[in-house]
Amino acid sequence: MKALASTAQVEALNAGGIDIGIMRPHAVHPALEMSHLTTEALLLAIPGDEAEHWPAAPTLASLHGKPFIMYSPYDARPFN
C-alpha cells in the first residue's frame, strides 16, 4: 500500500478506507482520536568546511541570507 500524507490519511480514516494512520500532529476530524507516539528532532546538516562560519547552536535566524535546501511545500507542508 502506498504511504499517504497526513491530509490523505485523515480523509481515508474519515471515509473508512483505512483503520489507523501514523502521521505528524495534524488537525483532525472530531470523530477521530489521536495518541502521541514519539517526538523527533529536526537537524541542520552543513558541510564540514562551513562549520566554522556557523554558531555552535544555530537557530532559524542563522539561516537568514544563507542558501539551504528545504522540505517540499507540497509534500511536507508543515515543515515549509
Gaussian input, Z-matrix of N, CA and C with variables (Angstrom, degrees):
# hf/3-21g

backbone

0 1
 N
 C     1     B1
 C     2     B2     1     A1
 N     3     B3     2     A2     1     D1
 C     4     B4     3     A3     2     D2
 C     5     B5     4     A4     3     D3
 N     6     B6     5     A5     4     D4
 C     7     B7     6     A6     5     D5
 C     8     B8     7     A7     6     D6
 N     9     B9     8     A8     7     D7
 C    10    B10     9     A9     8     D8
 C    11    B11    10    A10     9     D9
 N    12    B12    11    A11    10    D10
 C    13    B13    12    A12    11    D11
 C    14    B14    13    A13    12    D12
 N    15    B15    14    A14    13    D13
 C    16    B16    15    A15    14    D14
 C    17    B17    16    A16    15    D15
 N    18    B18    17    A17    16    D16
 C    19    B19    18    A18    17    D17
 C    20    B20    19    A19    18    D18
 N    21    B21    20    A20    19    D19
 C    22    B22    21    A21    20    D20
 C    23    B23    22    A22    21    D21
 N    24    B24    23    A23    22    D22
 C    25    B25    24    A24    23    D23
 C    26    B26    25    A25    24    D24
 N    27    B27    26    A26    25    D25
 C    28    B28    27    A27    26    D26
 C    29    B29    28    A28    27    D27
 N    30    B30    29    A29    28    D28
 C    31    B31    30    A30    29    D29
 C    32    B32    31    A31    30    D30
 N    33    B33    32    A32    31    D31
 C    34    B34    33    A33    32    D32
 C    35    B35    34    A34    33    D33
 N    36    B36    35    A35    34    D34
 C    37    B37    36    A36    35    D35
 C    38    B38    37    A37    36    D36
 N    39    B39    38    A38    37    D37
 C    40    B40    39    A39    38    D38
 C    41    B41    40    A40    39    D39
 N    42    B42    41    A41    40    D40
 C    43    B43    42    A42    41    D41
 C    44    B44    43    A43    42    D42
 N    45    B45    44    A44    43    D43
 C    46    B46    45    A45    44    D44
 C    47    B47    46    A46    45    D45
 N    48    B48    47    A47    46    D46
 C    49    B49    48    A48    47    D47
 C    50    B50    49    A49    48    D48
 N    51    B51    50    A50    49    D49
 C    52    B52    51    A51    50    D50
 C    53    B53    52    A52    51    D51
 N    54    B54    53    A53    52    D52
 C    55    B55    54    A54    53    D53
 C    56    B56    55    A55    54    D54
 N    57    B57    56    A56    55    D55
 C    58    B58    57    A57    56    D56
 C    59    B59    58    A58    57    D57
 N    60    B60    59    A59    58    D58
 C    61    B61    60    A60    59    D59
 C    62    B62    61    A61    60    D60
 N    63    B63    62    A62    61    D61
 C    64    B64    63    A63    62    D62
 C    65    B65    64    A64    63    D63
 N    66    B66    65    A65    64    D64
 C    67    B67    66    A66    65    D65
 C    68    B68    67    A67    66    D66
 N    69    B69    68    A68    67    D67
 C    70    B70    69    A69    68    D68
 C    71    B71    70    A70    69    D69
 N    72    B72    71    A71    70    D70
 C    73    B73    72    A72    71    D71
 C    74    B74    73    A73    72    D72
 N    75    B75    74    A74    73    D73
 C    76    B76    75    A75    74    D74
 C    77    B77    76    A76    75    D75
 N    78    B78    77    A77    76    D76
 C    79    B79    78    A78    77    D77
 C    80    B80    79    A79    78    D78
 N    81    B81    80    A80    79    D79
 C    82    B82    81    A81    80    D80
 C    83    B83    82    A82    81    D81
 N    84    B84    83    A83    82    D82
 C    85    B85    84    A84    83    D83
 C    86    B86    85    A85    84    D84
 N    87    B87    86    A86    85    D85
 C    88    B88    87    A87    86    D86
 C    89    B89    88    A88    87    D87
 N    90    B90    89    A89    88    D88
 C    91    B91    90    A90    89    D89
 C    92    B92    91    A91    90    D90
 N    93    B93    92    A92    91    D91
 C    94    B94    93    A93    92    D92
 C    95    B95    94    A94    93    D93
 N    96    B96    95    A95    94    D94
 C    97    B97    96    A96    95    D95
 C    98    B98    97    A97    96    D96
 N    99    B99    98    A98    97    D97
 C   100   B100    99    A99    98    D98
 C   101   B101   100   A100    99    D99
 N   102   B102   101   A101   100   D100
 C   103   B103   102   A102   101   D101
 C   104   B104   103   A103   102   D102
 N   105   B105   104   A104   103   D103
 C   106   B106   105   A105   104   D104
 C   107   B107   106   A106   105   D105
 N   108   B108   107   A107   106   D106
 C   109   B109   108   A108   107   D107
 C   110   B110   109   A109   108   D108
 N   111   B111   110   A110   109   D109
 C   112   B112   111   A111   110   D110
 C   113   B113   112   A112   111   D111
 N   114   B114   113   A113   112   D112
 C   115   B115   114   A114   113   D113
 C   116   B116   115   A115   114   D114
 N   117   B117   116   A116   115   D115
 C   118   B118   117   A117   116   D116
 C   119   B119   118   A118   117   D117
 N   120   B120   119   A119   118   D118
 C   121   B121   120   A120   119   D119
 C   122   B122   121   A121   120   D120
 N   123   B123   122   A122   121   D121
 C   124   B124   123   A123   122   D122
 C   125   B125   124   A124   123   D123
 N   126   B126   125   A125   124   D124
 C   127   B127   126   A126   125   D125
 C   128   B128   127   A127   126   D126
 N   129   B129   128   A128   127   D127
 C   130   B130   129   A129   128   D128
 C   131   B131   130   A130   129   D129
 N   132   B132   131   A131   130   D130
 C   133   B133   132   A132   131   D131
 C   134   B134   133   A133   132   D132
 N   135   B135   134   A134   133   D133
 C   136   B136   135   A135   134   D134
 C   137   B137   136   A136   135   D135
 N   138   B138   137   A137   136   D136
 C   139   B139   138   A138   137   D137
 C   140   B140   139   A139   138   D138
 N   141   B141   140   A140   139   D139
 C   142   B142   141   A141   140   D140
 C   143   B143   142   A142   141   D141
 N   144   B144   143   A143   142   D142
 C   145   B145   144   A144   143   D143
 C   146   B146   145   A145   144   D144
 N   147   B147   146   A146   145   D145
 C   148   B148   147   A147   146   D146
 C   149   B149   148   A148   147   D147
 N   150   B150   149   A149   148   D148
 C   151   B151   150   A150   149   D149
 C   152   B152   151   A151   150   D150
 N   153   B153   152   A152   151   D151
 C   154   B154   153   A153   152   D152
 C   155   B155   154   A154   153   D153
 N   156   B156   155   A155   154   D154
 C   157   B157   156   A156   155   D155
 C   158   B158   157   A157   156   D156
 N   159   B159   158   A158   157   D157
 C   160   B160   159   A159   158   D158
 C   161   B161   160   A160   159   D159
 N   162   B162   161   A161   160   D160
 C   163   B163   162   A162   161   D161
 C   164   B164   163   A163   162   D162
 N   165   B165   164   A164   163   D163
 C   166   B166   165   A165   164   D164
 C   167   B167   166   A166   165   D165
 N   168   B168   167   A167   166   D166
 C   169   B169   168   A168   167   D167
 C   170   B170   169   A169   168   D168
 N   171   B171   170   A170   169   D169
 C   172   B172   171   A171   170   D170
 C   173   B173   172   A172   171   D171
 N   174   B174   173   A173   172   D172
 C   175   B175   174   A174   173   D173
 C   176   B176   175   A175   174   D174
 N   177   B177   176   A176   175   D175
 C   178   B178   177   A177   176   D176
 C   179   B179   178   A178   177   D177
 N   180   B180   179   A179   178   D178
 C   181   B181   180   A180   179   D179
 C   182   B182   181   A181   180   D180
 N   183   B183   182   A182   181   D181
 C   184   B184   183   A183   182   D182
 C   185   B185   184   A184   183   D183
 N   186   B186   185   A185   184   D184
 C   187   B187   186   A186   185   D185
 C   188   B188   187   A187   186   D186
 N   189   B189   188   A188   187   D187
 C   190   B190   189   A189   188   D188
 C   191   B191   190   A190   189   D189
 N   192   B192   191   A191   190   D190
 C   193   B193   192   A192   191   D191
 C   194   B194   193   A193   192   D192
 N   195   B195   194   A194   193   D193
 C   196   B196   195   A195   194   D194
 C   197   B197   196   A196   195   D195
 N   198   B198   197   A197   196   D196
 C   199   B199   198   A198   197   D197
 C   200   B200   199   A199   198   D198
 N   201   B201   200   A200   199   D199
 C   202   B202   201   A201   200   D200
 C   203   B203   202   A202   201   D201
 N   204   B204   203   A203   202   D202
 C   205   B205   204   A204   203   D203
 C   206   B206   205   A205   204   D204
 N   207   B207   206   A206   205   D205
 C   208   B208   207   A207   206   D206
 C   209   B209   208   A208   207   D207
 N   210   B210   209   A209   208   D208
 C   211   B211   210   A210   209   D209
 C   212   B212   211   A211   210   D210
 N   213   B213   212   A212   211   D211
 C   214   B214   213   A213   212   D212
 C   215   B215   214   A214   213   D213
 N   216   B216   215   A215   214   D214
 C   217   B217   216   A216   215   D215
 C   218   B218   217   A217   216   D216
 N   219   B219   218   A218   217   D217
 C   220   B220   219   A219   218   D218
 C   221   B221   220   A220   219   D219
 N   222   B222   221   A221   220   D220
 C   223   B223   222   A222   221   D221
 C   224   B224   223   A223   222   D222
 N   225   B225   224   A224   223   D223
 C   226   B226   225   A225   224   D224
 C   227   B227   226   A226   225   D225
 N   228   B228   227   A227   226   D226
 C   229   B229   228   A228   227   D227
 C   230   B230   229   A229   228   D228
 N   231   B231   230   A230   229   D229
 C   232   B232   231   A231   230   D230
 C   233   B233   232   A232   231   D231
 N   234   B234   233   A233   232   D232
 C   235   B235   234   A234   233   D233
 C   236   B236   235   A235   234   D234
 N   237   B237   236   A236   235   D235
 C   238   B238   237   A237   236   D236
 C   239   B239   238   A238   237   D237

   B1=1.4500
   B2=1.5244
   B3=1.3052
   B4=1.4602
   B5=1.5323
   B6=1.3462
   B7=1.4638
   B8=1.5212
   B9=1.3156
   B10=1.4583
   B11=1.5194
   B12=1.3180
   B13=1.4579
   B14=1.5240
   B15=1.3212
   B16=1.4590
   B17=1.5218
   B18=1.3370
   B19=1.4688
   B20=1.5170
   B21=1.3280
   B22=1.4636
   B23=1.5283
   B24=1.3370
   B25=1.4637
   B26=1.5273
   B27=1.3325
   B28=1.4683
   B29=1.5268
   B30=1.3248
   B31=1.4646
   B32=1.5216
   B33=1.3466
   B34=1.4630
   B35=1.5293
   B36=1.3312
   B37=1.4723
   B38=1.5190
   B39=1.3284
   B40=1.4655
   B41=1.5209
   B42=1.3328
   B43=1.4630
   B44=1.5259
   B45=1.3442
   B46=1.4570
   B47=1.5126
   B48=1.3348
   B49=1.4645
   B50=1.5199
   B51=1.3368
   B52=1.4662
   B53=1.5240
   B54=1.3196
   B55=1.4682
   B56=1.5175
   B57=1.3457
   B58=1.4599
   B59=1.5270
   B60=1.3174
   B61=1.4566
   B62=1.5166
   B63=1.3165
   B64=1.4683
   B65=1.5224
   B66=1.3293
   B67=1.4582
   B68=1.5138
   B69=1.3019
   B70=1.4557
   B71=1.5252
   B72=1.3407
   B73=1.4700
   B74=1.5259
   B75=1.3075
   B76=1.4502
   B77=1.5235
   B78=1.3185
   B79=1.4641
   B80=1.5228
   B81=1.3112
   B82=1.4679
   B83=1.5236
   B84=1.2871
   B85=1.4570
   B86=1.5251
   B87=1.3417
   B88=1.4727
   B89=1.5324
   B90=1.3200
   B91=1.4625
   B92=1.5285
   B93=1.3241
   B94=1.4643
   B95=1.5199
   B96=1.3197
   B97=1.4645
   B98=1.5190
   B99=1.3343
   B100=1.4583
   B101=1.5236
   B102=1.3288
   B103=1.4654
   B104=1.5208
   B105=1.3345
   B106=1.4640
   B107=1.5296
   B108=1.3338
   B109=1.4620
   B110=1.5209
   B111=1.3247
   B112=1.4635
   B113=1.5237
   B114=1.3139
   B115=1.4538
   B116=1.5165
   B117=1.3130
   B118=1.4593
   B119=1.5238
   B120=1.3149
   B121=1.4534
   B122=1.5248
   B123=1.3192
   B124=1.4605
   B125=1.5205
   B126=1.3100
   B127=1.4584
   B128=1.5151
   B129=1.3065
   B130=1.4544
   B131=1.5272
   B132=1.3192
   B133=1.4672
   B134=1.5230
   B135=1.3183
   B136=1.4627
   B137=1.5241
   B138=1.3378
   B139=1.4663
   B140=1.5287
   B141=1.3058
   B142=1.4608
   B143=1.5181
   B144=1.3340
   B145=1.4639
   B146=1.5378
   B147=1.3363
   B148=1.4664
   B149=1.5293
   B150=1.3094
   B151=1.4682
   B152=1.5263
   B153=1.3211
   B154=1.4688
   B155=1.5298
   B156=1.3296
   B157=1.4638
   B158=1.5305
   B159=1.3072
   B160=1.4624
   B161=1.5238
   B162=1.3381
   B163=1.4678
   B164=1.5257
   B165=1.3212
   B166=1.4728
   B167=1.5191
   B168=1.3326
   B169=1.4699
   B170=1.5309
   B171=1.3525
   B172=1.4579
   B173=1.5304
   B174=1.3235
   B175=1.4654
   B176=1.5266
   B177=1.3233
   B178=1.4617
   B179=1.5215
   B180=1.3306
   B181=1.4655
   B182=1.5302
   B183=1.3319
   B184=1.4686
   B185=1.5304
   B186=1.3298
   B187=1.4581
   B188=1.5216
   B189=1.3310
   B190=1.4603
   B191=1.5279
   B192=1.3272
   B193=1.4595
   B194=1.5158
   B195=1.3127
   B196=1.4662
   B197=1.5337
   B198=1.3313
   B199=1.4685
   B200=1.5287
   B201=1.3101
   B202=1.4621
   B203=1.5169
   B204=1.3032
   B205=1.4599
   B206=1.5182
   B207=1.3217
   B208=1.4659
   B209=1.5211
   B210=1.3181
   B211=1.4667
   B212=1.5259
   B213=1.3062
   B214=1.4623
   B215=1.5309
   B216=1.3505
   B217=1.4636
   B218=1.5271
   B219=1.3387
   B220=1.4580
   B221=1.5198
   B222=1.3260
   B223=1.4572
   B224=1.5294
   B225=1.3205
   B226=1.4724
   B227=1.5283
   B228=1.3136
   B229=1.4636
   B230=1.5219
   B231=1.3539
   B232=1.4720
   B233=1.5186
   B234=1.3287
   B235=1.4635
   B236=1.5190
   B237=1.3252
   B238=1.4576
   B239=1.5198
   A1=109.85
   A2=116.97
   A3=123.00
   A4=110.14
   A5=116.82
   A6=121.38
   A7=108.56
   A8=116.30
   A9=121.42
   A10=110.45
   A11=116.84
   A12=121.34
   A13=108.38
   A14=117.08
   A15=122.15
   A16=113.00
   A17=117.45
   A18=120.53
   A19=110.75
   A20=116.92
   A21=120.57
   A22=110.83
   A23=117.66
   A24=120.32
   A25=110.51
   A26=116.72
   A27=119.79
   A28=110.09
   A29=117.04
   A30=120.36
   A31=111.06
   A32=117.12
   A33=120.84
   A34=111.49
   A35=117.23
   A36=120.80
   A37=110.31
   A38=116.06
   A39=120.48
   A40=112.44
   A41=116.44
   A42=121.23
   A43=112.76
   A44=117.49
   A45=120.23
   A46=113.26
   A47=117.87
   A48=121.32
   A49=113.15
   A50=117.36
   A51=122.48
   A52=108.18
   A53=116.54
   A54=121.87
   A55=113.18
   A56=117.00
   A57=121.40
   A58=108.61
   A59=116.28
   A60=120.92
   A61=109.58
   A62=116.98
   A63=121.81
   A64=105.95
   A65=115.88
   A66=120.58
   A67=110.48
   A68=115.83
   A69=120.73
   A70=107.63
   A71=117.70
   A72=119.38
   A73=111.19
   A74=114.41
   A75=121.36
   A76=108.17
   A77=117.01
   A78=120.04
   A79=107.28
   A80=116.50
   A81=120.05
   A82=111.38
   A83=114.10
   A84=122.19
   A85=108.48
   A86=118.35
   A87=120.23
   A88=114.49
   A89=118.03
   A90=120.53
   A91=112.53
   A92=117.25
   A93=121.15
   A94=109.87
   A95=116.32
   A96=121.91
   A97=108.87
   A98=116.32
   A99=121.04
   A100=109.43
   A101=117.01
   A102=122.92
   A103=108.89
   A104=116.53
   A105=122.17
   A106=109.62
   A107=117.82
   A108=122.16
   A109=112.21
   A110=117.20
   A111=120.58
   A112=110.24
   A113=116.24
   A114=123.27
   A115=108.24
   A116=116.11
   A117=119.10
   A118=109.77
   A119=115.86
   A120=121.72
   A121=110.05
   A122=115.72
   A123=120.94
   A124=107.07
   A125=116.75
   A126=121.57
   A127=110.52
   A128=116.14
   A129=122.91
   A130=107.24
   A131=116.74
   A132=121.62
   A133=108.24
   A134=116.70
   A135=122.05
   A136=108.89
   A137=116.58
   A138=118.49
   A139=110.27
   A140=117.31
   A141=122.21
   A142=113.63
   A143=117.03
   A144=118.76
   A145=112.72
   A146=117.25
   A147=121.60
   A148=111.88
   A149=117.90
   A150=122.04
   A151=113.28
   A152=117.99
   A153=120.07
   A154=112.32
   A155=117.25
   A156=121.33
   A157=112.37
   A158=117.30
   A159=122.17
   A160=109.95
   A161=117.32
   A162=119.10
   A163=110.27
   A164=116.57
   A165=121.15
   A166=111.65
   A167=117.05
   A168=122.24
   A169=108.35
   A170=118.04
   A171=120.91
   A172=111.97
   A173=115.43
   A174=122.35
   A175=107.32
   A176=117.15
   A177=119.25
   A178=110.90
   A179=117.16
   A180=120.73
   A181=111.13
   A182=117.92
   A183=121.57
   A184=111.58
   A185=117.61
   A186=121.71
   A187=112.37
   A188=118.16
   A189=121.35
   A190=111.06
   A191=114.56
   A192=120.47
   A193=114.75
   A194=118.57
   A195=121.48
   A196=108.81
   A197=117.06
   A198=118.96
   A199=109.37
   A200=116.55
   A201=120.04
   A202=110.04
   A203=116.28
   A204=123.05
   A205=107.27
   A206=115.73
   A207=121.86
   A208=109.23
   A209=115.66
   A210=120.87
   A211=110.43
   A212=116.61
   A213=122.37
   A214=110.53
   A215=117.88
   A216=119.65
   A217=112.03
   A218=117.29
   A219=120.99
   A220=112.51
   A221=117.18
   A222=121.32
   A223=113.68
   A224=116.68
   A225=120.37
   A226=109.79
   A227=115.08
   A228=121.29
   A229=114.38
   A230=120.78
   A231=118.64
   A232=114.62
   A233=117.38
   A234=120.43
   A235=113.06
   A236=117.26
   A237=119.92
   A238=110.97
   D1=139.85
   D2=-180.00
   D3=-70.19
   D4=139.62
   D5=175.72
   D6=-69.08
   D7=135.67
   D8=-178.30
   D9=-106.17
   D10=140.71
   D11=173.81
   D12=-66.67
   D13=163.25
   D14=-175.67
   D15=-51.40
   D16=-49.24
   D17=-178.32
   D18=-62.39
   D19=-42.18
   D20=178.83
   D21=-64.92
   D22=-35.59
   D23=178.11
   D24=-65.45
   D25=-43.20
   D26=178.82
   D27=-61.73
   D28=-43.07
   D29=177.92
   D30=-62.16
   D31=-42.56
   D32=179.43
   D33=-67.13
   D34=-37.88
   D35=176.18
   D36=-62.69
   D37=-47.26
   D38=-179.58
   D39=-62.89
   D40=-33.53
   D41=-179.11
   D42=-85.18
   D43=-6.98
   D44=-177.77
   D45=81.45
   D46=11.58
   D47=-179.36
   D48=-75.04
   D49=-27.28
   D50=175.23
   D51=-135.62
   D52=158.01
   D53=-177.89
   D54=-97.60
   D55=-24.10
   D56=-177.60
   D57=-150.21
   D58=148.79
   D59=177.41
   D60=-133.84
   D61=148.85
   D62=175.05
   D63=-119.39
   D64=119.11
   D65=-174.84
   D66=-152.60
   D67=169.13
   D68=172.82
   D69=-73.70
   D70=162.94
   D71=-179.98
   D72=-49.64
   D73=137.01
   D74=-170.35
   D75=-152.13
   D76=142.89
   D77=173.48
   D78=-67.54
   D79=122.37
   D80=-175.27
   D81=-117.40
   D82=167.62
   D83=175.81
   D84=-67.43
   D85=141.14
   D86=-177.94
   D87=-57.34
   D88=-22.69
   D89=-179.44
   D90=-79.36
   D91=-7.81
   D92=-179.93
   D93=-99.55
   D94=145.19
   D95=177.20
   D96=-107.95
   D97=137.90
   D98=-179.03
   D99=-119.77
   D100=135.99
   D101=175.95
   D102=-124.69
   D103=134.86
   D104=179.42
   D105=-75.07
   D106=126.67
   D107=179.67
   D108=-98.88
   D109=-46.27
   D110=-175.19
   D111=-162.46
   D112=170.39
   D113=175.53
   D114=-122.33
   D115=141.20
   D116=178.75
   D117=-124.27
   D118=147.58
   D119=-179.27
   D120=-89.48
   D121=148.61
   D122=169.85
   D123=-98.29
   D124=137.58
   D125=-177.33
   D126=-120.42
   D127=148.49
   D128=173.32
   D129=-103.37
   D130=119.67
   D131=178.59
   D132=-105.78
   D133=127.05
   D134=179.77
   D135=-130.89
   D136=153.07
   D137=177.15
   D138=-62.24
   D139=142.46
   D140=-178.77
   D141=-55.67
   D142=-36.53
   D143=-178.79
   D144=-75.26
   D145=-6.84
   D146=176.02
   D147=-99.30
   D148=-10.05
   D149=-172.62
   D150=-56.44
   D151=-36.38
   D152=-177.79
   D153=-67.79
   D154=-16.18
   D155=-179.84
   D156=-92.32
   D157=2.02
   D158=-177.79
   D159=-114.33
   D160=150.63
   D161=174.90
   D162=-68.24
   D163=157.70
   D164=179.97
   D165=-62.49
   D166=-32.69
   D167=178.44
   D168=-124.32
   D169=81.25
   D170=-176.81
   D171=-62.33
   D172=149.97
   D173=174.37
   D174=-121.28
   D175=176.83
   D176=176.28
   D177=-59.66
   D178=-35.42
   D179=178.38
   D180=-61.50
   D181=-26.20
   D182=179.28
   D183=-64.38
   D184=-22.17
   D185=-179.10
   D186=-80.43
   D187=-14.53
   D188=-177.26
   D189=-57.32
   D190=126.45
   D191=178.05
   D192=78.61
   D193=1.79
   D194=-179.96
   D195=-110.53
   D196=140.65
   D197=176.82
   D198=-72.40
   D199=139.22
   D200=176.01
   D201=-155.00
   D202=160.23
   D203=178.30
   D204=-96.31
   D205=131.93
   D206=-176.71
   D207=-118.70
   D208=164.41
   D209=174.49
   D210=-61.41
   D211=154.16
   D212=177.51
   D213=-64.16
   D214=134.48
   D215=177.40
   D216=-69.86
   D217=-12.92
   D218=-179.08
   D219=-99.66
   D220=-41.03
   D221=-176.00
   D222=-90.98
   D223=-20.33
   D224=-178.04
   D225=-140.07
   D226=54.31
   D227=-174.85
   D228=-51.45
   D229=-40.58
   D230=-178.77
   D231=-60.82
   D232=-22.44
   D233=-176.81
   D234=-97.88
   D235=-9.58
   D236=-175.83
   D237=-87.80

